[in-house]
Every structure is written in C-alpha cells, then in structure tokens.
Amino acid sequence: MSATSESDPPLTNVVDTREFFFPGSHISTLLIHGLTGTPYEMRHLGQRLADAGVRTLGVRLAGHARSPEELGATTHNSWYQSVVDGYERLREYGDPIVVVGQSAGGVLATRLAIDQRDAVSGLVMLAPAFYLPLWQRAALRGLARCGQVADKIYLHGAAADVHDGAARQIHPSARLMPLGAALSLCELSALVRPRVNRVVQPTLLLHSRNDHTCPFKKNVDFVMNNFGAVNKRLVALSESYHVISVDTEKDRVALEVIDFVRRLMPRTGHELAVG
C-alpha cells in the first residue's frame, strides 16, 4: 500500500498525483518526477519496483501538483530540497539507495548523486533535461531579459509529450507554467552540467529517439561523453516520446530499471522478482 500525508493534494477522479511509498527490503529507490509533473508519472514504475521487492519512495517536488502560482513561488533549490528530504527518509533504512529521475528529475537526481557520492549507490535518468531544444533555449534566453517581470509571466501548458494516446489523455498536465520555473530549470541544468564528471556511481540512461522535449542526441551525447562513471549504459527507445515512464514502452523501462537495481543489491541471497 502507499503512504500519503494530510498535506498532499486530493485525488482527482482519474489519477493519483500524491507522493507515494511502497515497502520493500535490502535496497531503496527514490523516484523524482519532472518539471510541472506529479508523482503520478513515476507511480507505474514505483509499483513495478515494489512488486519486485524494492522499497520505493516517489517524492512530490515543492510547488508541484498544486496551482501554477505555487509552482511559480519555488525554484530549483526548493525542488532539490524535496529530493534531499526524500533521500534522508530512505537513508534511515540503512540500505543502498538508487535515485531515479525523469526529465528535470534526472538533473536533480544527478545533483544528488554528485553531492552524496558513495552514499548513493546508483543513478537512473529517464530522458534527462540537461538540454532543451535549441529554439526553446533561445526563446528562454530572450525572455530572461524581462528581469523581475518574468515572475509574473505564465506560459500556456501543452499536452504531455506522450505517444500513447490513452496515456496522454489521462496524464495530468499543468494548464499554465510559470516562466520563472522554466528559467529555473535552465539555471539548474547550467549548475549541474559542469560537475557531471564527478558522477562515479553506476549510471543507466533511458531516452527515446522521438523525444520532442529533451532532444535525444544532444542529451545522450552529453551524458555518455561527460559523466565520470565508468559503468554507464544507454537504452535507446524508439516508440515513446518524452514521458517514457508512462508511455508505450513503460514496461520495458520498468524491466530495465529493475535489472539495474538488482545488480546493485547487497549479496544476501535475496533475489528480486522480475515480471
């Protein structure tokens, strides 16, 4: 079963956007959703990990799954604090911790892996947002010149970048995205990129060639050429778009992550279930 708190937003009629926790043993995973996303986008993966016996926590980043104004009042430092808080909750169990982040969550997961060093046992990135499309980066650089006015600008939200039509229809999407949040993501990526050579943990990267939000080649080349980990592996997807944890190949994503986590478990004779 999942644990929630009274401060969590209420359930919608369709999906559960609350933070979740699934019990398990021997190893823990910290799941981090993306910008304007909710824990829902990590819930299927979290459930599959739990079914395999992995302790799993899906955090809600500060300001997310609420109003655009609440998101606009946060920055990447607020989001990172949510990640650190989740990490500290899992650290109490004394088991190895694997961090799994999607999109902006992948950048936040990388920052945690750099900051915590050997205390994080493995890093999984699902379509990380180290680079947005060139035209978006240029547009955001121009809008950044608005100065403090940028905090009052909201961009119309688009449908989630999901290939599967049924999954896209029910996926919770933000009606408005604060410009400040997009600029803060760019600031976060610029902060983390020069430090990725310090990533020493085994690293798994999953990214779709058809990603419209975080270009495949730019992000994959950056990770594979610059991360310091000796043990790096890329899984290139071909049918999904950006939100690969809920898209057409979500079950392949889950199996790849479970296999990666299994390899990092202490040798206790315990085997993860896979299926």
Secondary structure, DSSP 8 states (H G I E B T S, - for coil): -----TTS----SS---S-EEE--SS-EEEEE--TT--THHHHHHHHHHHHTT-EEEEE--TTTTS-HHHHHT--HHHHHHHHHHHHHHHHTT-S-EEEEEETHHHHHHHHHHHHHGGGS-EEEEES--S---HHHHHHHHHHGGGGGGGGG-EEE----S-SSHHHHHHS---SEEEHHHHHHHHHHHHHHGGGGGG--S-EEEEEETT-SSS-HHHHHHHHHHH---SSEEEEEESS--S-TTTSTTHHHHHHHHHHHHHHTS-SSS------
